[in-house]
Amino acid sequence: MTEYVSPSIANKEVNVFWNREKKLKVELTTPVNISLSPLKTIRDVPEPADPQDAKTNTDLAFKLLIYGALVLQAALIVTGYSVLVGYYEQFGIDTNELTLGTPTLLLHGYVNVFSGALTAASRVPIIGPALLASVFIGVAAAFIGLITKRLKAGVIVGLSTWIGFSMFLIFFAPAVGVQKGKGMGLEKFSEYTGLPQPNALESTHTVLTDKGNKIKGHLILADSKNTFLLVDRTVFKIDGTTGRVIRETELRAEEDTNSKK
């Protein structure tokens, strides 16, 4: 059954819905944009250093190397000067008359220390060289112990052995070079003269004086100023520029005062 609706009632409902007194508010708003920032990669944080790890003091190592080189150079210079003073005094030569440079003093100091070390080591054929090498190893161990902290004993022993042995070889390297040069000189002497190669050579020198005289003897010293020549028991001091004989020094053996008593 169909329900009948009166037109007046329907119009009344429409009029109520569209009533002018009712106001419809419309609000315009800006749309909200939600953006996500790119994800940042989290880097791995380094692990804190282990306080038990070994550390090396490079500044201290550098200072020790510099101070050690200076002390060694000073010791060689003093040793070389002392050796030359004692040597030249035996021939009546004062060191104030000479021009002694640093290379000369270093060379004589090294030769003296090297000769003393070989003499001490040769007294015990096998143990002597080992003791000499152990001195260098001990110095290397002390150096490593000063510049490092918390280093294992086995590592110190290994490093000090290699460093000490290297220092030992460096110490003997100049002497090996001198012996090599000596052998080459003896070979050339035998080649030029046709004589058998000797173990050593003895040299004599002849100096022409300003008066035309020839003085032949053993050379004691020749520097940029003077030449000292030993003839029999007399030392001649000859000017290196003019050839003039400046001084003659006669040598004689002193008698032991204890033997007289």
trRosetta pair geometry for C-beta under 8 A, 3 or more apart (Angstrom, degrees):
i j d omega theta_ij theta_ji phi_ij phi_ji
5 9 6.1 -113 -180 70 86 120
5 10 5.8 83 137 -53 120 108
6 9 4.5 86 69 4 95 104
6 10 7.2 -167 92 -7 50 84
7 10 5.6 -56 -148 37 38 111
7 11 6.2 36 157 -18 70 105
8 11 5.9 -55 -148 37 30 109
8 12 6.4 36 152 -25 63 106
9 12 5.5 -53 -152 30 33 116
9 13 6.8 32 153 -19 65 100
10 13 5.9 -53 -155 32 34 108
10 14 6.7 31 151 -16 66 105
11 14 5.6 -54 -150 37 37 111
11 15 6.2 38 153 -21 68 105
12 15 5.8 -54 -148 36 30 111
12 16 6.5 33 152 -22 63 103
13 16 5.7 -52 -151 32 34 112
13 17 6.6 32 153 -19 66 104
14 17 5.8 -55 -151 34 34 109
14 18 6.3 0 162 12 69 110
15 18 6.4 -72 -140 57 28 88
15 19 6.8 65 153 -75 61 73
16 19 5.8 -14 -162 -42 34 111
19 22 5.0 81 81 1 95 104
49 53 6.0 -85 178 24 96 137
50 53 4.7 108 74 -30 93 97
52 150 6.0 -161 -169 180 52 147
53 150 7.0 97 102 97 21 132
54 148 5.8 1 -176 -173 107 109
54 149 6.6 165 -152 79 59 53
54 150 5.2 -151 -98 89 58 81
54 151 4.4 66 -128 -86 130 72
54 152 7.6 -84 -64 -8 129 70
54 155 7.7 -75 -68 81 164 159
55 148 6.9 159 82 -153 44 60
55 149 4.9 -4 54 49 92 104
55 150 6.9 53 13 39 80 103
56 61 7.0 1 172 -30 98 136
56 147 5.8 23 -158 142 76 95
56 148 5.2 -25 -99 -97 69 79
57 60 3.9 28 119 22 120 117
57 61 6.3 153 95 -20 67 85
57 147 5.0 -135 56 -158 85 66
57 148 7.4 -151 11 -73 78 30
57 149 7.6 70 -27 -18 99 101
58 61 5.4 -54 -146 37 35 115
58 62 6.3 37 156 -21 68 103
58 147 7.7 71 -83 -170 26 117
59 62 5.9 -54 -150 34 30 110
59 63 6.5 26 154 -15 64 107
60 63 5.7 -56 -146 39 33 110
60 64 6.2 33 156 -20 67 107
60 146 6.7 -138 145 138 128 96
60 147 5.2 -177 93 -113 108 80
61 64 5.8 -55 -146 36 29 110
61 65 6.5 30 155 -20 63 105
61 143 7.8 79 -129 174 81 96
61 147 4.2 54 -72 -127 93 148
62 65 5.9 -55 -151 34 30 111
62 66 6.6 26 154 -15 64 106
63 66 5.8 -56 -148 38 33 108
63 67 6.1 25 158 -12 68 110
64 67 5.9 -57 -139 44 29 106
64 68 5.8 33 159 -23 65 111
64 143 6.4 155 137 -138 146 93
64 146 6.7 120 -80 98 156 139
64 147 6.9 -113 16 -62 144 113
65 68 5.8 -55 -142 38 25 112
65 69 6.4 25 158 -19 62 106
66 69 6.0 -57 -151 35 28 108
66 70 6.5 24 154 -15 64 108
67 70 5.7 -56 -147 39 33 110
67 71 6.1 31 157 -18 67 107
68 71 5.8 -55 -143 38 29 108
68 72 6.1 28 158 -18 65 109
69 72 5.8 -56 -144 39 28 110
69 73 6.2 28 157 -18 64 108
70 73 5.8 -56 -146 38 29 109
70 74 6.2 27 156 -17 64 108
71 74 5.8 -56 -146 39 29 110
71 75 6.2 31 155 -21 65 107
72 75 5.7 -54 -146 36 30 111
72 76 6.4 27 156 -16 64 106
73 76 5.9 -56 -148 37 31 108
73 77 6.3 30 154 -19 65 107
73 106 7.0 -30 -148 -107 76 113
74 77 5.7 -55 -146 36 31 111
74 78 6.3 28 157 -16 66 107
75 78 6.0 -55 -146 39 29 108
75 79 6.1 28 156 -18 64 110
75 109 7.3 144 119 -179 60 136
76 79 5.7 -56 -143 40 30 111
76 80 6.0 30 158 -19 66 108
76 105 7.3 122 128 132 78 81
76 106 5.1 44 126 -135 126 64
76 109 3.4 132 -175 113 67 142
76 110 5.8 14 -145 -54 125 70
76 113 7.0 -72 -109 -11 83 136
77 80 5.9 -56 -145 39 27 109
77 81 6.3 26 157 -18 63 108
77 102 6.6 -37 -109 -142 118 77
77 105 4.6 44 -140 130 67 128
77 106 6.2 -23 -78 -72 70 67
77 109 6.1 -64 -54 -37 17 154
78 81 5.9 -56 -146 38 29 110
78 82 6.3 29 156 -19 64 108
78 109 7.3 80 57 -109 44 132
79 82 5.8 -57 -148 36 29 110
79 83 6.4 28 155 -19 64 107
79 108 7.7 -165 112 112 79 79
79 109 3.9 104 76 -135 101 93
79 112 5.5 -159 154 74 113 135
79 113 6.3 43 138 -48 165 98
80 83 5.8 -55 -147 35 31 111
80 84 6.4 25 158 -14 66 108
80 104 7.2 157 160 124 137 60
80 105 3.8 142 94 -172 133 59
80 106 6.2 -83 -23 -49 157 12
80 107 6.9 90 -122 62 141 48
80 108 3.7 112 -143 77 95 94
80 109 3.3 -73 -40 -41 94 83
80 110 7.6 4 -70 2 114 58
80 112 6.8 -176 -88 8 56 125
81 84 5.9 -59 -147 40 30 107
81 85 6.3 35 155 -24 65 105
81 95 7.7 70 -164 -153 84 157
81 100 7.1 114 -109 135 84 154
81 105 5.3 2 -54 -134 79 118
81 108 8.0 127 -43 81 30 127
81 109 7.8 3 -3 -66 60 106
82 85 5.8 -51 -147 31 30 113
82 86 6.6 23 158 -11 63 106
83 86 6.2 -63 -154 41 29 105
83 87 6.1 25 154 -19 66 113
83 108 5.3 -160 74 155 130 115
83 109 7.2 179 10 -86 126 50
83 112 5.0 -143 -69 -72 151 146
84 87 5.5 -57 -139 39 33 111
84 88 5.9 18 169 -9 70 110
84 95 6.5 98 118 -106 104 117
84 98 7.9 -119 158 80 130 163
84 100 6.7 138 109 -114 166 144
84 104 7.9 49 -71 141 152 107
84 105 7.4 -87 -3 -108 137 72
84 108 5.8 45 -49 136 101 171
85 88 6.7 -62 -139 42 21 97
85 89 6.3 25 161 -26 59 113
85 95 5.4 -45 -102 -41 77 138
86 89 6.0 -56 -145 29 25 114
86 90 7.4 33 157 -27 57 99
87 90 6.4 -58 -173 19 33 111
87 91 7.9 2 146 4 62 103
88 91 6.0 -65 -160 45 48 100
88 93 4.0 -78 176 79 102 110
88 94 7.5 -171 123 -59 119 4
88 95 6.2 126 66 -71 142 74
88 98 7.2 -82 -126 -35 171 144
88 220 7.6 111 -122 160 78 117
88 221 6.9 8 -110 -33 113 146
89 92 7.5 49 -168 -75 38 18
89 93 7.0 -110 -77 60 27 62
89 94 7.7 50 -97 -96 73 46
91 220 5.3 159 176 -145 173 154
91 228 6.8 97 132 160 137 136
91 230 6.8 -87 -137 -80 124 115
91 235 5.1 118 177 -86 96 153
91 249 7.2 104 161 92 63 137
91 251 6.9 -52 -131 -74 52 138
92 235 5.7 176 51 47 114 142
92 249 3.8 -164 90 173 157 154
92 251 6.7 -139 -19 -78 116 92
93 97 6.3 -111 -169 56 79 130
93 98 7.2 60 160 -47 114 113
93 220 7.1 175 -30 131 147 138
93 221 6.8 110 -157 24 170 140
93 228 5.9 -16 -87 -110 136 162
93 235 7.2 -112 -51 155 95 154
93 237 7.9 147 -105 -87 92 112
93 249 7.9 -153 -57 26 63 163
94 97 5.1 98 71 -6 83 101
94 98 7.9 -163 101 -7 52 89
95 98 5.4 -59 -156 32 50 115
95 100 6.8 -20 -167 -16 99 137
97 226 6.7 -28 159 30 106 150
97 237 7.8 -57 174 -138 151 138
98 221 6.9 -48 -112 157 120 151
98 223 5.9 131 -153 -18 76 156
98 226 8.0 -97 -100 50 58 111
99 223 4.8 157 44 166 96 143
99 224 5.7 -29 49 34 152 102
99 225 6.2 121 -15 -1 120 111
100 104 5.4 -123 -159 81 72 133
100 105 6.0 78 160 -54 110 98
101 104 5.0 99 58 7 73 103
101 105 7.2 -143 99 -2 39 89
102 105 5.8 -59 -146 40 34 108
102 106 6.1 34 158 -20 69 107
103 106 5.7 -56 -144 39 31 111
103 107 6.2 33 158 -22 66 106
104 107 5.8 -55 -148 34 29 111
104 108 6.5 19 159 -10 64 107
105 108 6.1 -58 -145 42 30 104
105 109 6.1 32 156 -20 65 110
106 109 5.7 -58 -145 39 28 113
106 110 6.2 28 157 -19 65 106
107 110 5.9 -56 -148 36 28 108
107 111 6.3 26 156 -17 64 108
108 111 5.6 -51 -142 38 33 112
108 112 6.2 35 157 -21 65 106
109 112 5.9 -56 -148 36 28 110
109 113 6.4 22 157 -13 65 107
110 113 5.9 -58 -146 41 31 106
110 114 5.9 29 157 -19 67 112
110 174 6.8 3 151 81 144 153
111 114 5.7 -56 -141 41 27 111
111 115 6.1 28 159 -20 64 108
112 115 5.9 -54 -144 36 27 109
112 116 6.4 25 156 -17 62 108
113 116 5.8 -58 -148 39 30 111
113 117 6.3 30 155 -20 65 107
114 117 5.8 -55 -147 35 30 110
114 118 6.4 25 156 -14 65 107
114 171 7.6 172 -102 164 94 90
114 172 7.9 130 -138 -109 113 58
114 174 7.9 -113 -76 79 155 106
114 175 5.6 173 -173 -70 147 129
115 118 5.9 -56 -146 39 30 108
115 119 6.2 32 155 -21 65 108
116 119 5.7 -54 -144 36 30 112
116 120 6.3 27 158 -15 65 106
117 120 5.9 -57 -148 39 29 107
117 121 6.1 22 156 -14 65 111
117 132 6.0 96 -177 -131 105 127
118 121 5.7 -59 -140 42 31 107
118 122 5.9 32 160 -25 67 109
119 122 6.0 -54 -141 32 26 110
119 123 7.4 40 155 -35 56 94
120 123 6.3 -44 -166 7 34 114
120 128 6.7 174 125 -153 62 112
120 132 7.6 134 91 -78 104 107
121 124 7.3 -81 -170 55 42 75
121 128 3.5 132 -165 151 56 110
121 129 5.1 74 -174 -70 127 53
121 131 7.1 -170 -113 61 83 96
121 132 4.8 -24 -88 -36 127 134
122 125 7.2 16 -157 -95 49 55
122 128 6.2 -145 -32 113 14 166
123 128 6.0 139 54 -87 65 138
124 127 4.3 -41 139 62 130 97
124 128 4.0 151 67 -44 81 93
124 131 7.6 56 68 7 131 129
125 128 6.5 52 -30 20 2 113
126 129 7.3 -66 -167 35 27 97
126 130 6.9 16 149 -8 62 116
127 130 5.6 -67 -153 44 38 113
127 131 6.0 40 153 -24 74 106
128 131 5.9 -56 -148 34 28 109
128 132 6.5 27 155 -19 63 105
129 132 5.4 -53 -147 35 36 114
129 133 6.4 34 155 -17 68 103
130 133 5.8 -54 -148 38 32 109
130 134 6.3 37 151 -25 65 105
131 134 5.4 -51 -146 33 34 115
131 135 7.0 46 152 -29 61 93
132 135 5.9 -43 -162 17 35 114
132 136 7.6 27 147 -9 60 99
132 168 7.4 114 125 -133 89 112
133 136 5.9 -54 -161 36 44 108
133 137 6.4 41 145 -18 72 107
133 164 6.9 101 174 140 73 106
133 165 6.6 21 -163 -104 113 68
133 168 4.9 13 -122 -107 80 155
134 137 5.3 -53 -144 40 40 114
134 138 6.1 46 154 -24 69 102
134 164 7.8 20 -140 160 23 146
135 138 5.8 -53 -150 34 29 112
135 139 6.7 29 152 -17 62 103
136 139 5.7 -51 -149 35 34 111
136 140 6.4 33 152 -17 65 105
136 164 4.1 137 119 -166 83 83
136 165 7.2 138 102 -65 127 24
136 167 4.5 -173 -164 86 123 115
136 168 4.6 -161 35 -61 162 86
136 171 7.2 -134 -85 -10 137 139
137 140 5.7 -54 -149 38 33 112
137 141 6.3 35 152 -21 66 105
137 160 5.4 86 -172 144 74 95
137 161 5.7 12 -132 -106 118 48
137 163 7.9 123 -122 75 54 74
137 164 3.2 148 -87 110 51 172
137 165 7.1 28 -77 -43 95 66
138 141 5.6 -52 -145 35 32 112
138 142 6.5 33 156 -18 64 103
138 160 7.7 49 -92 174 15 129
138 164 7.2 85 11 -112 38 142
139 142 5.9 -54 -150 36 31 111
139 143 6.4 33 151 -20 64 106
139 164 6.7 134 55 -109 80 97
139 167 7.2 -88 76 90 123 167
140 143 5.6 -54 -149 35 33 113
140 144 6.4 29 156 -16 67 105
140 159 7.3 -152 152 125 113 75
140 160 4.2 149 106 -148 102 71
140 161 7.8 -157 86 -27 141 15
140 163 3.9 158 -146 93 138 112
140 164 4.0 -126 9 -58 135 84
140 167 6.6 -170 -59 2 114 135
141 144 5.9 -54 -145 38 31 107
141 145 6.2 32 156 -19 64 109
141 156 6.1 74 -142 163 85 100
141 157 7.4 12 -108 -101 117 44
141 160 3.6 28 -73 -126 74 157
141 164 7.3 -10 -24 -49 80 129
142 145 5.7 -56 -145 38 29 113
142 146 6.5 29 157 -21 63 107
143 146 6.0 -59 -152 32 29 109
143 147 6.6 3 162 -1 65 111
143 160 7.9 148 49 -111 87 92
143 163 7.6 -112 65 125 129 152
144 147 6.5 -70 -142 45 29 95
144 148 5.8 -10 173 13 69 121
144 151 7.2 -92 156 79 102 160
144 156 5.5 163 110 -138 132 83
144 159 5.5 125 -106 100 156 127
144 160 5.6 -117 13 -69 137 92
144 163 7.4 156 -48 26 116 152
145 148 6.8 -72 -125 52 19 88
145 151 7.8 -136 -108 53 52 121
145 156 6.4 47 -71 -141 82 135
148 151 4.3 23 135 -25 132 134
148 156 7.7 -162 69 -92 138 97
151 155 5.4 -108 174 80 98 125
151 156 5.6 114 115 -58 116 96
152 155 4.6 89 65 6 88 104
152 156 7.1 -156 95 -7 46 86
153 156 5.6 -54 -150 36 35 113
153 157 6.4 36 154 -20 68 104
154 157 5.8 -53 -148 35 32 111
154 158 6.4 29 155 -16 65 107
155 158 5.8 -57 -148 39 32 110
155 159 6.1 24 159 -13 68 109
156 159 6.1 -59 -142 42 27 104
156 160 5.9 21 163 -15 65 114
157 160 6.1 -60 -140 42 23 106
157 161 6.3 28 159 -25 61 108
158 161 5.9 -57 -151 30 27 112
158 162 6.7 16 159 -10 63 106
159 162 6.1 -61 -151 40 32 104
159 163 6.0 21 159 -10 69 113
160 163 5.9 -57 -136 46 30 106
160 164 5.6 30 164 -20 67 114
161 164 6.0 -57 -138 41 21 108
161 165 6.2 20 161 -17 60 110
162 165 6.0 -57 -144 38 26 108
162 166 6.4 27 155 -19 62 107
163 166 5.7 -56 -150 35 31 112
163 167 6.5 31 152 -18 65 105
164 167 5.6 -52 -148 36 33 111
164 168 6.3 40 150 -25 64 104
165 168 5.3 -48 -149 31 35 119
165 169 6.7 34 152 -17 64 101
166 169 5.8 -53 -151 36 34 109
166 170 6.4 33 151 -18 66 106
167 170 5.6 -53 -144 38 34 112
167 171 6.3 40 154 -26 65 104
168 171 5.8 -52 -151 29 28 114
168 172 6.8 9 157 -4 61 108
169 172 6.1 -67 -150 45 32 99
169 173 6.3 54 150 -51 67 96
170 173 5.5 -33 -147 0 34 122
172 175 5.4 -61 -162 44 59 113
172 176 5.9 63 143 -27 83 102
173 176 5.7 -56 -149 34 32 112
173 177 6.6 33 154 -19 65 104
174 177 5.5 -55 -152 35 36 114
174 178 6.5 37 152 -21 68 101
175 178 5.6 -49 -149 33 36 112
175 179 6.5 34 154 -16 65 104
176 179 5.8 -55 -150 38 32 110
176 180 6.3 36 151 -22 64 106
177 180 5.5 -53 -148 35 33 114
177 181 6.4 31 155 -16 66 104
178 181 5.8 -56 -149 38 31 109
178 182 6.3 35 152 -22 65 105
179 182 5.5 -50 -146 34 33 114
179 183 6.5 34 155 -18 64 103
180 183 5.9 -55 -152 35 31 110
180 184 6.5 30 151 -18 64 106
181 184 5.6 -53 -147 36 35 112
181 185 6.4 37 154 -21 66 103
182 185 5.8 -55 -152 34 31 112
182 186 6.6 28 154 -15 65 105
183 186 5.9 -55 -148 37 33 109
183 187 6.4 35 153 -20 65 106
184 187 5.7 -54 -150 35 33 114
184 188 6.5 31 154 -17 65 105
185 188 5.8 -55 -149 37 32 109
185 189 6.4 36 152 -22 65 103
185 201 7.8 -101 131 8 114 135
186 189 5.5 -49 -147 32 35 115
186 190 6.6 33 155 -16 64 103
186 197 5.3 81 150 -165 101 99
186 198 6.4 -127 -147 63 111 64
186 199 7.7 -16 -129 -149 151 12
186 200 7.8 -67 -92 -97 124 26
186 201 7.1 -171 -100 -29 81 108
187 190 5.9 -56 -152 38 31 109
187 191 6.3 30 150 -20 65 108
187 197 6.3 -6 -96 -115 47 132
188 191 5.4 -54 -144 38 35 113
188 192 6.0 26 161 -15 70 108
189 192 6.2 -59 -141 40 26 102
189 193 6.0 -5 170 8 64 118
189 195 7.4 -39 139 60 87 105
189 197 7.2 115 75 -126 94 68
189 198 7.4 -47 100 27 137 95
189 201 6.4 -161 -99 -74 169 140
190 193 6.6 -70 -131 52 21 91
190 194 7.6 60 178 -115 54 3
190 195 5.9 -109 -126 77 63 63
190 196 6.4 -27 -128 167 115 18
190 197 4.0 -48 -56 -78 147 75
190 198 7.7 176 -69 1 99 63
191 194 8.0 16 -180 -66 19 42
195 198 7.5 1 123 -33 117 94
198 201 6.3 119 74 -71 131 68
203 218 7.8 111 91 -131 65 71
203 219 7.3 -22 106 19 107 109
204 216 6.0 40 156 177 117 92
204 217 6.5 -120 -156 156 93 9
204 218 6.1 -64 -115 -80 68 57
205 216 7.1 -177 93 -146 38 55
205 217 6.7 -26 60 70 77 51
205 218 7.2 90 19 -142 90 17
205 219 4.5 55 1 -51 142 105
205 229 6.3 -121 80 -119 112 113
206 214 5.3 -3 -173 -173 108 106
206 215 6.9 156 -153 78 56 41
206 216 4.4 -17 -97 -96 84 83
207 214 7.2 151 73 -154 39 56
207 215 4.9 -19 58 60 91 96
207 216 7.9 178 17 -77 63 38
207 227 6.1 165 -103 105 149 148
207 229 5.8 -137 1 -42 132 155
207 236 7.7 -161 57 98 139 134
207 238 5.5 137 145 66 154 173
207 243 7.0 177 164 -140 97 90
208 212 7.1 -19 -170 -142 95 31
208 213 7.5 158 -152 80 53 36
208 214 5.8 -27 -97 -98 65 71
208 243 6.0 -30 102 -145 66 143
209 212 7.0 -41 73 28 78 19
209 213 4.8 1 37 57 119 85
209 214 7.6 -152 4 -77 83 22
209 215 6.4 68 -39 -12 106 109
209 238 6.7 -115 -103 -133 84 121
209 243 4.9 157 -152 154 33 99
209 244 6.9 76 -166 -111 89 25
209 245 5.7 -19 -129 -35 131 95
210 242 5.4 -1 -75 152 128 88
210 243 4.4 151 -51 86 69 96
210 244 4.7 -4 -2 -76 134 69
215 229 5.9 118 125 97 118 151
215 231 6.1 -95 -174 -54 94 144
215 236 5.7 -44 172 42 158 167
215 238 7.3 -175 50 -63 145 142
215 245 7.7 111 -40 -87 152 118
216 231 6.9 98 80 -110 46 109
217 229 4.5 115 66 165 116 96
217 230 5.0 -160 157 84 125 43
217 231 3.6 -105 -74 -76 136 69
217 232 7.6 -84 -114 -2 118 50
217 236 7.3 132 31 20 146 112
218 229 7.1 147 70 -162 37 64
218 230 4.6 -22 62 61 93 104
218 231 8.0 172 20 -72 67 41
219 222 6.0 -34 -166 -26 120 109
219 227 7.3 -60 -136 -169 94 97
219 228 7.5 100 -166 81 57 62
219 229 6.1 -36 -102 -107 52 72
219 230 7.8 -144 -59 18 5 83
220 228 4.2 -58 66 107 113 107
220 229 6.8 -165 9 -93 89 18
220 230 5.4 94 -45 -28 108 103
220 235 6.5 -4 -5 -136 153 112
221 226 7.9 37 104 98 98 89
221 227 7.5 -174 97 -149 57 41
221 228 4.6 29 49 37 86 116
222 226 7.7 -135 -135 107 48 47
222 227 4.6 6 -112 -115 89 83
222 228 7.3 -147 -67 27 53 65
222 240 7.2 117 -162 -101 84 119
223 226 6.3 23 50 49 90 64
223 240 7.4 -113 81 -45 53 151
224 240 6.7 -169 156 76 29 162
225 239 7.5 -59 165 -146 66 63
225 240 5.5 157 149 18 18 123
225 241 7.9 -35 -148 -18 48 97
226 237 5.7 -12 -174 -169 132 87
226 238 6.6 140 -163 72 74 45
226 239 6.3 -52 -108 -111 73 35
226 240 5.6 -129 -86 -27 17 97
226 246 7.1 -62 -125 21 121 141
227 237 7.7 150 77 -156 46 42
227 238 4.6 -24 63 64 96 100
227 239 8.0 -6 20 78 83 9
227 240 5.5 119 -25 -86 90 83
228 235 5.8 -1 -172 -176 96 106
228 236 7.2 163 -152 80 45 49
228 237 5.7 -13 -101 -100 77 66
228 238 7.7 179 -79 20 29 76
229 235 7.1 154 77 -156 38 56
229 236 4.8 -15 60 56 93 101
229 238 6.5 15 5 -1 112 120
230 234 7.4 154 -153 82 53 40
230 235 5.3 -25 -96 -98 70 73
230 236 7.9 -171 -78 16 22 73
231 234 5.4 -22 68 67 84 92
231 235 8.0 157 22 -93 67 25
231 236 6.3 27 6 -12 112 113
233 250 6.1 43 120 -161 95 72
233 251 4.9 -133 -177 62 83 82
233 252 6.6 52 175 -75 140 60
234 248 5.5 -8 -175 -171 115 98
234 249 6.8 149 -160 75 60 43
234 250 5.2 -28 -101 -98 80 64
234 251 7.2 -169 -84 11 28 80
235 248 7.2 151 76 -159 50 47
235 249 4.3 -15 57 60 102 101
235 250 8.0 -159 19 -70 72 20
235 251 6.6 68 -18 -30 101 111
236 245 5.8 -60 -164 -136 107 104
236 247 7.6 160 -156 86 42 52
236 248 5.8 -14 -102 -104 66 74
237 245 7.2 105 74 -165 55 60
237 246 4.6 -60 104 65 102 102
237 247 4.2 19 38 51 122 92
237 248 7.6 -140 18 -66 78 32
237 249 7.3 59 -22 -9 102 104
238 243 6.3 -11 179 -154 110 43
238 244 7.1 164 -155 80 65 33
238 245 5.6 -37 -100 -101 77 56
238 246 6.8 172 -105 6 20 86
239 242 4.7 12 98 47 132 88
239 243 6.4 -52 71 4 85 11
239 244 4.6 20 21 50 124 81
239 245 7.9 -119 3 -62 81 13
239 246 5.7 105 -46 -42 86 111
245 248 6.8 17 168 -53 120 91
255 259 6.8 -110 173 61 87 118
255 260 6.6 74 136 -49 121 108
256 259 4.2 78 81 0 107 108
256 260 7.3 -174 96 -12 61 79
257 260 5.7 -48 -157 27 41 114
257 261 7.0 37 150 -16 66 102
258 261 5.9 -55 -157 35 38 110
